[in-house]
Amino acid sequence: MKTSENKGYLKRTQKDYSLSFKLQLVEDIEQGNLTKSQAKAKYGIQGDSTVTNWLKKYGTFDWEDQSPFTLAKTPEQKILELEAKIKLLEKQKARAEHLAERADKKVIIFDMLVDMAEKEYDIPIRKNYKPELLNTTKKHTKKH
């Protein structure tokens, strides 16, 4: 430890703290026995981020997956958010219905093209299942 002769206080550096001291301090803070500022004052820790760095390095809290602090919302804010969400969901629903309708039309057109090709070239494009084969195929697909 270094002492300043003209000011009379003890100046500590990062190297002065043992690993066991850091672990004990982190444990005390995580258990709620001390706050960060209380720990700084009690042990004469001068750096503002020293204790925070120890908590990140040795603590059990997941600092990477930290959710942001949110203030309580007023009922009016909640209503506005929900109304905006409803509008978004209605737009998404309309888009999904449009795409489903479009897909149905494509199926009809594709079916017509296959019919025309079968008639024009006189070849069977679709597989024609016999009723017995159709039933066995359904049974096999249900098992999987």
N, C-alpha and C positions, 0 to 999 in steps of 0.2 A: 504494500500500500504506500501511496505517496502522500506526504503532508505538505501543505503550503505553510511555510513558516510565518509569512506576514498576515495570513487570514486565520490561521489556527483551526482549519477544518480538515477533515479527512477526505481525500479525493480517491475514489476507487475506480478501477478499470475493469473491463470485461474479464480479464484473466484472473482477477482476484476471487471470483465466485467458483466454488467447487461444483461439480456435477450433482452431488448429493444435495447441496443447498438449493440449486435450481429446481431439481425434481421435487423437493419438499415444498418450496414456494409455489410451484405450479399446482401441486396437489392441494395445498391450502386454499388457493384461489378457486380451483375447480369445485372444491367441496363447499365453498361459500363462507369459509372462515375469514377470509380477507378479500378486499377488493384490490384491483391493481394499484390504485392510488394509496391505499393503506399500506400495501406491501412496500411500495417505493419509499414512503415516509418512515416506516418501521425499520427498514434495513439500510436506509441511506442510499438507495439506488437513484442515480442522478439522470440517467438517460430516459427520455420519454418513451422510447419504443423498446427498451431493454426487456421489460416484463412481457410485453406483447410478443416479442420475438421468442422468448422462452416458452410462452404458451403455445405458439405455433409449432415450435420445434419439439417440445417434450409433452405437450398436453394431449388429451384424448378428443378434444373438439375437432370436428372436421372443418377446417378453415377454407378448404377448396369448395365445399358444397354449402356455402353460407347463403341463406335466403335473405333478401333485402328486408329491412325494417319497413313496415307499412303502417301508416296511421289509420285509425278507425275512420270509416267513411260514414257520412251522414246518410240518412234514408233517401234523400233526394239524389245524392251521388250514386247510390246503389240502384235506384230506379232508372236513372239515365244510362248507367252501364248495362243494365238488363235490357232496356229498350234497344240499345245499340246492338247488343248480342242477338236479340230477336230479329232485327233487320238483317243482320249478317246471315243468320240461319235461314231466313226466308229467301234471301238471294241464292244461297247455296242449294236450297231445296228446288227453287225454280230452275236453276242451272242443271241439277241432276235430272229433273223431269224432262227438260229439253233434250238432254243427251240420251235419255232412255227412249224418248219418242223418235229421235233421230236413228238410234240403233234399231228400233222396230222397223222403221222404213227401209233401212239398209237390208234387213233380213228379208223383207218382202221383195225388194228389188233383186236381191241375190237369188231368191227362190224362183222368181220369174225368169231370170237369165238361165238358170239351170234347166227349167222347163223348156225354154226356147232351144237351148243347145241340144237337149235330148231329142226334141222333135226334128230339128234341122239336120243333125248328124246321125240320127237313129242309133244312138248308143245310150246304154243306161249309165248315168253318172252317179245317181244316188244308189246306195245299197238297199236292195229290197229284201228285208228280212221276212222269213216265213213266221207265222204266229208262234210256232213252237220255239224257234230260235230267239225271237224277241223276248219271250218269257224267260228263257234260260239266261240270256244276257242280263236282264234286269236282276235276276237272282244273284248272279256272280258279282255285279257291281255293288249290290247291297252289302255283301260280306266284307268288302275291302274298306 
